[in-house]
Amino acid sequence: MSQALLLVLGAILALLGTMVQSIISWGQSRVDKRRDLLIEAYSEYLTGLAQRASILHPHSERTEQATALMVAGKQKISGFAPANVVKALAALEASPMLLSHSDTQEGMVGLVQAMRVSVGVGKQQLNKEIRDILFSAVRSGN
């Protein structure tokens, strides 16, 4: 009788272990999917922003495509990103949106830093480094 009880208890523990593992895997999968969605949204917005900044003719098909990419990114960020990223995006969008303007530069650096934190790669402050990377061409006149 005790062997049968041990077999049943072993089967129950194995089943519980499998269930716990499935729950953990499901949770991790959701976290990974959300992170991927955020990275995609951030990439869309930043790519659209970069494309718009590089276009010399403000009314063109390229401008419309870049704007559409930015809008798609903004929609996803507004719907899925953490509050600090949404606030940083709003601050950038409230700036003059001129790369040479200090408010725009501060907003852009703040947004990129918030994005990095939200996907788990930006615990330390890299504001100076981010500014140097994003705006080196603006400062050098290129």
Secondary structure, 3 states (H helix, E strand, C coil): CHHHHHHHHHHHHHHHHHHHHHHHHHHHHHHHHHHHHHHHHHHHHHHHHHHHHHCCCCCCHHHHHHHHHHHHHHHHHHHHCCHHHHHHHHHHHHCCCCCCCHHHHHHHHHHHHHHHHHCCCCCCCCHHHHHHHHHHHHHHCC
